C-alpha cells in the first residue's frame, strides 16, 4: 500500500523542468562545420520520455544569412581580451556564439528549471563552459546542475577542480550515475532509463526544440576498430556498438517528414564490415522516395572503399567524400596508425570516380603540426593530392589526452598541455619548432588554397 501511495503521489506531482545549455566558446578560429550538441539532445529526449518539460538554450548561434547551401555557417563572434600565451603566438582570442550578458538575459526570461544540463565538447573550450556554469548558478541557485561531454571525459581531474558550480560531473560512460543522481535529487523514479550502448533503443535527439533544423547528425556507431595514435575514440568508447540500418532509415524518414533535407554522419567505423552495416544502409537510403543530402566531415577509411561501396555512397546522396589521408610520407602513415597508404588511397579514388563522384567532390585530410614533423612533409602531401586532382584539407594536429601521441610527446610541447587543456588548442600550434614554424603553417595554408584554385581551373 505504501509503495502504491508513493507511485500515486509521484504521478500527481507537477512535471519537472530541465534546461539544456550548449555553452559559447573561446577560440582563435571556429566555424560551424555541421557542429551540434548531439549527446545533450539525446539526454534531453530521454528526460522528456520521463515526463520532464524540456527547454534548450544553444549559445552557439550562427549568422543565418551566411549559411551555405550545405548547412554550414559562421558562428557569431566577438574579439575579447587576449589570454596570456607565449610571445611566439600572435592570434587573437574570440568568443564564438552569444555573449555571457545575452545568455543571462535569456535565462532570466525562463521559468526556473529543476535541472540544468550543460555540455562541453572540445577540451580547450572549458573557459566558456566555466562561465556558463557560473551564470546558470547565479540565475538559478536552486537548480541541480549537471556537466557532461567530451571535456570532462578526457580531462576529468581538471573538470573536478575547475567546474565547482556543477552538482554532478559525468563522463560519456556514466549514464547510470546520472540516472541515480536524478532520482536521488528529485525524489522521483525514472521509468525510462535506456542503455546508451543500445543505439537502436534510443529516442531521436530533440532537435525539434530549435526554431529551424538545418541538418541532423545521424549516430550510427560508437567506438572504432582502428587505433590511430592521435585519436581518443578508443579511450572514450573501448567497445564498438553499431546501429541497425532500419533504425537509421526510420530516423531519416522521421526528420524528412519535418522538413529536414541534410544529414551528417560522424562515424569512425562507417565502412568497417560494410557488407553487414554500411552497404545495407546505403541501399535502403538510395531506395527512399526522396533524395537526402549526406555529408561525412569525420572522413572514411580509404582502405574500405571498394567499387560497390563507392557506387552506393553516391547513390545514397553523399554530396562529398572526405578521406583521412594523413600524409604521403610512408613513415608518417605508419606512425599515425597505418590505416592508409598512397597506393590504397589511389585505389579508393579510382573506385569513387567510377562510382559517380567527380574529383571536386573528394577531399583528403592532411595532418600538420605533428610532433617533430617538418613543413616540407605537408607540402609534399598537398602536391601529391593536387597531382591526383584531389583537394587537400589541412588538419592541424590537436594533442588529445589519453592518446599515444599525447602520452609520448606531451613534454615536448611549447605549452603545458597536460596541466591546462586551454593549451591543447590546435590553433596555438603546440608542437611548433624550428623545422615547422607558425610562418611555415601560414604559407602552407595559402599554398593549399592556391592549389585548390589551380586544380579547379584545370577541371
Buried (B, 14 or more C-beta within 10 A) or exposed (E): EEEEEEEEEBEEEEEBBBBBBBBBBBBBEBEBEBBBBBBBBBBBBBBBBBBBBBBBBBBBBBEEEEBEEBBBBBBBBEEEEEBEBEEEBEBEBBBBBBBBEBBBEBBEEEEEBBBBBBBBBBBBBBBBBBBBBBBBBEBBEEBBBBBBBBBBBBBBEBBEEBBEBBBBBBBBBBBEBBBBBBBEBBEBEBEEBBEBBEBEEBBBBBBBBEEEBBBBBBBBBBBBBBEBBBBBBBEBBEEBBBBBBEBBBEBBEEBBEEEBBBBBBBBBBBBBEBEEBBBBBBBBBBEBEEEBBBBBBBBBBBBBBBEBBBBBBBBBBBBBBBBBBBBBBEEBBEBBBBBBBBEBBBBBBBBBBEBEBEBBBBBBBBBBBBBEBBBEBBBBBBBBBBEBBBBBBBBBBBBBBBBBBBEEBBEEBBBEBBEBBBBBBBBBBBBBBEEBBBEBBEBBBEBBEEBBEEBEEEE
